[in-house]
Each structure stands twice: as structure tokens, then as C-alpha cells.
Amino acid sequence: MRSTTLARITLIISTMIPAHIAAAGIPKGAIAFAAEHEGGLHYVLPPSGEVHNVPFDKQNVADLAYSQKRGELAFFASKSHGPRGTLYLMNVATGHSKILLSAKENRNELYRPTFDPSGDYLYAVNYSNGIFRYSFPGHRWEKVKVLGRDGLNPQGLSFSPSGHKAAISQGEFVGLLIAEVEGDRLRIQREVLSDFQSVISPRWLSDDALVFAGRRKPGLQFLWKLDLKSGSVEQLTSAPVGARDFLTLEADGKTVVFTGTREGDPLEWRLWEASTDKTPAKQLTAGGKLSSHLFPTFID
């Protein structure tokens, strides 16, 4: 009798939970993102386009990065907009989060975290202070030495699938630096895409190819693909769809999800989906209560 009553109570409670409220975690195949003004952490499950909220008590969420090896989502968050944020790690299966670097401890004002492919390290950058990484085996932060470029002002970085190469966004996002990963150091090998007016958010397809958001002339920003061996650059998206500075690449390298808008709708920054074989981009999320959909990250 008691078990039957408990079962009925559980059923009643479960039916009272609105469909748009997510379970504690983020399911595989989802795309996590943050909203620009309303804040919070959210996800969408393609192809439905239905947005779910992830329970989290800080509104100002930014700079999402995911490690498939660790099953963890890294992001900075705070109660309100400010110069320093707290770096959190969230287990996507359970939704449980923990602090990796508190705002008070974030003296180097780090941002834009990214995992290396092994999941042993989490990197973060600061324009003036350089590149740092956290060692999960060693439980400590350390500054990363960058060889081959003086006066580097890093804006972000990403690692190739093997972990042997890194792409570093620099300065005013003009040009892209390609580095070899040498243990605890990065050695700059060359600069690419210097003929672009902006290059941002590089994501690796392989150790010899990557996609990025950029523009060659004033106007809309688009998605592009670079072959490092040949130096050839291929445009993946075109007008009337423009891309903002945030994109994520599915593990199989076939699909790119990015923050974009249709020309003429400058405030409608939603998630769009494109393929690396130049299939026309299509809108993934629609308008609604949330403003711009930023920092998309595949949970795969």
C-alpha cells in the first residue's frame, strides 16, 4: 500500500514539471548554450529546436567548453556581469557542478577555457597575462610558455584531434597562429589567414584542416574552412546569413553549429546549423523569451 502511494505521488510530481524544464543534466546529442541578456545555461536537442533550461544558480554564464573524455562542461559564471568570473565544471550526466577557479582566485582574469583532447588539461587565456592551464592529474594551475612569438596577446585557442597542434587567436583577431604542442609549451610554427580582416573561433576538423568564423571585407562574417597543407580557403556560408563569433563542431566533423542571424535582423542572433560540405545553413533555434543564443557547444 505504501509503495503504491509513493508511486502515485512520484507520478503526480513528474507530470507537474513543465516540459521546457530540463532534467539536472544535459543529454548526449544536445547543444548547450547561454543567453546574452537573460543569462542562464540552456540546451537544444536537434532537430526539434526546443530549448530546455539547465538548473544553475548563476545567471551570467559564458565561454562554454566540453570534454568528451571527462564528460564535463567548463564555463565561467557569476551573479552579474563583471570583469572576473568563477570557473565551473559541470558533470553533464548528473548536472552536478563544482568550482575549479573562484572569482577571488582568478587573479589573472582568465576566460575562454578549452580542454585538450586527452582531458588531462584545461586551458584558459588572458589578453595581457598569457595562456594558463590546469592539470587535473596535478591539481594545479601553471602558465604556459609560448615560444616563437614575442608580445603575444592571446584571445583564445583550440587543439587538433591528436593534441599535437594548437590554433591561437591573437590581438584584434587578425590572422591565426598555428603552434606545435611540446609538453607544457607551445611553439609557434607559422601565421595563417593574415589577409582576413577577422579570424575567430577556430575549430579543428583534423590535424591539417580547421573551420573558423571570419571576414575578408567589411560586412557580414561567414564560416570558412582552411586546409593547412595546401593553404586553400573555402567559404562554407554566405549571405544573407551572417555568423557571430561563436561556433562548435560536431565530433564527426560534418556539422557546424554557430551563432548567426539573417541579414536585416541584427538582434535575432540564434543558433544555425551548417555542414562542412557547404550545404546551405538552416536556422536551429527560434526567437522567444531568450535573447541572443551564444557559446554553442556540442555534448557528444
N, C-alpha and C positions, 0 to 999 in steps of 0.2 A: 504494500500500500504506500509506504514511504517513498520507495523508488519511483513508483508511478507518479506520485505528486511532484517529485523533483523533476521528472522528465517533462511534465506538463509546464512547470514553471520555466524550465530552460527553453522550451518551445515558444512560450509566450514572450520571453525576453528577446529571443533571437528574431522573432517576427516584428518586434518593436524597433529594431535597429534599421535606420534608413539605408537604402541600397547604396547611396553615394558615400557612406562612411566605410572606410576600409577596415579590414582586419588589422591586427597590430603590425604585421609585416608587409612586405612588398612581394608579390608573386613573381616567379620567373616568367620572362617574356614581356614584362611590363617596362614602361619607360618612366623613370622617376624625373620629376622636375620641380621647380619652385616658381612662385608667382612674384611679380616685381613689386607690387604695392601692398596687396593684402597679405603677402608673405605665406609662410607655412610650407609644408612638404606635401607633394601630391604625386600621383602616378596615373598613367593612362594605359589601358590594355588594347593594343591594336587588334583587329581593325575597328572596334566598336566606337572609339573616340570618347568613351565615357570616362570622366575624370573622377578619381577617388582621392579622399583626404587620408593622409597618414598621421595618426596621433603623435604629436610632438609639441612640447610646451613653449617653444621659441618660435617667434613669427618671422624674424629676419633670417631666412635660410638662403645660402648661396654656395657656389663653387662645388657642385656635386661631382664625386668621382667614385667609381665602383671597382672592386677587385673580385673577379670570378673565383680566384683561388681561395680567398678568405671568406667570400660570401658576405662582405661588408661594404657599406656605403659610407664614404667620408664626406663631410661638409662642414662649412663654417656657419655658425648661427649665433644670434644674440636677441635680446628682447626688443631692441630698437636699432635703427641704423646708426652706425658709428665706425670709427677707424679700426677698432680691434674686435675680432670675434673669437668665439670659443670653437675649437676644432673637435667635432664629434665623430665617433664611429658607431654605425648602426648595423646590427645583425639583421639582414633583410628577411630572414626566415621567421624571426621572433618579433622584430620591431624594437628589441631592447637596444638602448644606446648608452654609450659611456664617453666620458671626456678624455681626449688624448692630449689636448693642449688648451689650458684655460686662457681666457682673455687676459688675465693678470700675468700669466706666464709667457704670453705671446709678445715678448719684448721686441722681437724682430718684425712684428706686424706681418706675419706670413699669411698668404692666401693662395688660391688656386692649387689645391692638393692634387696629386696624381700618384697612383700606385705603379710600381714596377711590375712586370709580368709575373715574377716569382711570388709576389705578395709579401716578400720579406721587408720591403721598404715602402714608405710613403714620403713623397717629396712635396715640398711647398716652396713658394718663391716670395721675394720682396724686391721691388724695383731698385731700391738703393742698397739693400743689405745682402742680396745674393740668393743662392739656392741652398736649401737645407733639406735634410732627410731624417726621418725617424726610422730606427732599426727596431723591428718587432722582436727579433731574437735577442738584441742587446738592450732593449727598453731605454733608448736614449736618442736625443737629437744631436746632429752634427752638421757642420757647414760643409758643403760640397765644393771642392776645389775645381775650378774651371780653367783649363789650360788652352792657350792659343788665341785668347781674346782679352785684351785689357779694357777696363772700364765697361764691363758688361752690365746692362740693366735688364735683367730677365723679367718677362711678363707672363711666362707660362712654359711648360714643357710636356712632352709626351714621349713614350717609349715604343720602339718597334716590337713586334711579337716575340722576337728572340731575346729582347732586352739588351742587345748589343749596341743599339743606336738610339739616339735621342734627338728630338727636334725642339729647338728653343726659340720661342717668340721673344723678340727683343725690342727695347726702346719704344718707339712710336709705332710698333707693329709693321715696320718697313723691312722686308727681307726676312729670311728664316735661316737659323744656324743649324747645321747638322753636325752632331758630335758622336764620337765613339765613347762607349761606356767602359771605363777601365777601373773596375773595382769600385773604390769610393771616389773616383774622379771622373770628370767629363773632359774630353779633349776635342776641341772644335776642329773639324776637318775642312769645312767649306761653308760658304754662304750661298743660298739659292733664292730665287724669286725676287731679286733686287729690283727688277723692272716693274714690280707691282707697287701700287700706292699703299696697299694694306694687305697684310697676311696674318691670319689669326686662327687659333684653334686647330692646329694640325693633328690629324689622326691617321695612324699607320694602317695601310692595307697589308703590307708585307715589309720586309726589311729594305725593299727597293722602291716602294711606292707609298704615297700618302694622299689624303684628301685634306682640304682646308677651305676656309672662307676668305675671300679676298676680292679686291677690285683693281683693275688695271687703269681705270679712269674714273673721274668723279661720277657719282650716281649710285645706283643700286650695287650692293655687294652680292656676289654669287658663290657657288661651290665649284671647286676645281679639283683636278687630280694631277699629281706630279709623278713622273717616272724619273727616279734619281739616276738610273743608268744612262738613259738617252737624253735626259733633260727636257723631254717633251711635256707640255702642259695641256690638259684637256678640260674644257668648260663643261660642267655637269648640269647646271641650272641656268636659266635665262629669264629675261623679263617676260611677263610682268611680276614674277615672284622674286623678291629680294631676300637676302639672308642676313640675319644679325650675327653676333659674334659667338654663338653657342651651337655646338653640334656634337653628335655622338654617332659612333659607328658600330653596327651590329657585329657580333663575333665572326660571322662568316664573311664579312667584308662586302656584302652585296647591298646593304641598306644603310642610308644615312638619314638620321632624323635631326632636324635643325629648327632653330627659331627663325621664322620668316613672316613675311607679310606680302600681300598683293599690292602692287603699285597703286597709290591713291588712297590706301588705308594705313597711314603711318602709325596709328595707335593700335592696330589689330595684329600684334605680334603673337602668333600662335605656333604650334608645332606642325611642321611639314615633314613629309617623307619623300625621299628621292632614292634612286638606285645609282650605283656606280657605273652602270652601263648606259646612263643618260636617259632613262625612262622619265617622262615628264613628272615634275613634282606634284604631289597632291596634298591637300590640307588634312591633317590628322586630328587636331583638336579645334573646337569652335569657340565662339565667344561665351559669355555667361557672366557669372559673378566674379571670376578671377580676371585680373588684367594680364599683362604680358607673361607668357609661359617661357621661362628661362632655364638654362643649365640642364637640358635633357640628357639623360644617362640611361643606356640600356642595362637592364638587370637580366643577364643571361647566364 
